[in-house]
Amino acid sequence: MNEKYANLLFIDTETTGREEHDRIFQVAYDFNGEGRSALFKPPVPLCIEAMEATGYTNRDVANLDPFEGSDMQKRIAEILQNNDVIFVAHNAQFDIAMLNKEGIEVPKFIDTLKVAQYLDENAKLGAYRLQYLRYALDLRVENARAHDALGDVRVLKALFGRMFDKLSQEYSSREEVLQKMLGITESPVEIKRISFGKYAGSLLKDIAKDDPGYLEWLLKQKESNMDNSHDQIEDWIYTLRKLVGKRE
């Protein structure tokens, strides 16, 4: 095992949807060379969008055991009880929120989505979705079907390795690199490019010059949705307040 991956729990969950009531139906993880992936019967049905994205249907999970009480649930909880372990996921707040519903607490974590945004200083990347980054950064990953938890974990690990190597050019030890990633994850990160709406693909700094009213409207929308922690709400509010000159 490569030392840079030691005691890092790379994990991905596939869920029935993205709403408050939704739950996990697939989990995959990689930890110190131990890799597992499994499907489970969720307590609520998969929505159409989840089936479209993953290729799994309610028929595929109808006769399976639930995640709650499973060996995998117990093993993940056991791994996370070790103070040396760091949870690693892409858009980690979403996976953590889903695992919290299953009674699993995550003490410390690295979010590769936020690290990707931080490292893209000149906003050269058009998006920060995991599969987008896979191809934008030319990550060579075999046997990694998109939106399958195991495939996504393999891409996640490769993405983390690329980021680790980049930060290692600035920091001399593994511990310093990990601490930097943890610090990025814990702090608001500036979002540079918008990926939705009428300005999709545009730099936020350009919108601030040409249509500041739009950003003021967007800020109000984000502030009214602050409980949606897995949608980078804190990062959006931090960025938009900075751009429109509003201080807390």
N, C-alpha and C positions, 0 to 999 in steps of 0.2 A: 504493500500500500504506500502510495506517495505521502510523505510526511505532511504536506500542506493540507491534506484532507483529514488528518487525524482528529478524532472526537468531534467531527462535524456531522450532524444529522440532516442530510439532504432529503427533502420530503415534498410530495405533491399530493393534493387531494382533488378528486373530481366529485362534483356535487350535483344535487338535483336541480339547482338553480342558484340565483344570487340574492334571493330575498331572505328576510329574517327567519322564515319558517323552514328554509331549505336545509338539507343535511347531506352528509357524506355517503357516497356509494362506491367509491374506489379510493384506495390509498396505496402509495408506493413510497419506499424509502431506501436509502443507501447509507450505511453507517459502518465505518471501519471494515469495509469489505463484505459486510452482511447486507444483502439486498433482498427485499421482499415486495411483492405486489399482490393485491387481492381485491376482488369485488365483494360487495355486501348488499344486503337488502335494506334499503333506507326506510324510515318510518313514513316518508311521504313520497309520492311518485315523482319521477323525473319529468321536468317540463320539456316541451318540444325543443326549445333552444339547447338544452343540455344534451338531448339525444342527437340533435343536428351536429353539435360540436364534437361529441365523443364517439358517436357511432353505436353507443350502447342504448338499449331500450329497456322498458320496464319488464319485458319478457325475459331479458337476460339476467335480471337480478331477482325475479319473483320467488325463486325457490332457494335462495341463498340465506345464510345466517346473517344477523345484523352485526354492525361494527361494534356496538355496545356489548361488552362482555367477551369479545373475541380475543384470541391470543395476540393478534397484532395490536389491538388497543392496549393490552397489558404490557406488551414489549415496548411500545413507544413511550408509554408513561414511565416505565422502568429506566429506559435510556435517559430520559429528560430529568431524572432525579439526580443524575451525576452533575455536580457543579462545574465540571470541566467541559461539558457538552454544550455546543452552540447549534441551535436550530437554524437551518438555512432554507429559504424558500423565495420564490419570485412573487411579488405582491404578498409578502408574508402575512400581513394583517388579515387577509382573507382566510388563508389556511388556518391561522391561529384561532380566528373567530369560530371556524367550523369545528376545530378540535376541542375548543372550550365547551361547545355544546355536548361533546362526548365525554366530558369530565377530565380532559387532558390540559394541564397548564404548561405554558412555555415560558421559562424564566428569562432567557436571553436569546436573541435571534439576530440574524443578518438578513436583510431584504435586498436581494440582488437587483430588483427593480430600481430602488433608490440609489444603489451604488452605481448602476448603469447611467442614471441621469446625472449623478455627480461627476462621473468621469467624462461624460460627453460635454466638455466645457464649451465647445463652439457650436453645439446643437447641430452636429452633422448628421445624426441619426434621425430618421423620420418618425420612429416610434420606439417603444421600449417593451413591447410584448415579447414573451419568451421566444416564440417561434420566429418572430421578426428578427430578433437579435441573433438567433441561430444562423440565419442566412446572411444578414447584414455583416456579421463578424466572421463569416465563413468558418463556423465551428464544425469540425469533422466528427459527427456522432453517428454511429451505426445502430441499427435496430431501435430507432426512436420515433415511433408513430406519434404525430402531433395530437395533443389533447387526450392522450392516454397517460395515466399517472406515471407508469414506469418509463415510457418514452420521455416524458417531460422531466423526470428526475435525471435521466441521463444527459439531457440538454442542460439542465440546471447545473449539474456538476461541472460540465465543460465550460459553461459561462463563468461560473465561480473561478475556475482555474485560470481563465483568461484575465479576469479582473485581479486576481491575486498576483499574477505575474506582472501586471502593469503597475500595481501599487508597490511591488517589491523593488521596483526601480527607484522608488523614493524612500522606502523604509527598509532598514537593514535586517530586521528579524521577523519571523513568522508572527510572533506575539504583537509586534507593532502594527503589522498589516491587519490582523484580526481586530485589534482595538480601533483602528481607523475605520474599518467597515462597520463595527458596532456603533461607533460615534456617528457615522453618516446615517445609519438606520434610525438612531434615537433622535436626531435633529431634523427640523424641517428642511427639505431640499427644494431648491428653486426649480420650478417647471419652466422649461424654455420654449416648448412648442405645443400648440393645441392640436388635438387629434379628432375633434368633433365639431359639429356646427358649421356655420357658414364660413368660418375661417380655418377649417381643418387643414393642417399642414403648415400653417403660418407660425412665425415666431411671435411670441407674446409681446416682446419689446417693440415689434413693428406695429402690432395692433394698438399698443399703448399710445403710439404717435398718431395713428390714423383714425382710430375710433375708440378713444378712452371710455366713452359712454358704454360701450359693449362690455368692457372689463368691469366697470362699476356694476352693471346689471349681473354679470356672471358672479361677481363677488357676493352679491346678495343671495343668489341662488345657492352658492356653496355654503354660505353662513347659515342658511335655513335648513341645511342637510348635514349638520355637523355630526350627527350620530352615525353616519355611514362611514365608519372608520376604515373600511377596506377599500375605499375609493380615493385614497390619497387626499382626503378632505383637508387635513392639516397643512399639507404641502401646497395645495391650491390656495387656501386662505392666506398662508404666508406669502406666496408669490404675488397674488393679486393685490393684497394690501400694500406690498412694496411698490408695485407698478402704479397704483392709483394714488400713492402718497398718503395712504391711510395708516395710522398707527393705532395699536391697541390702547 
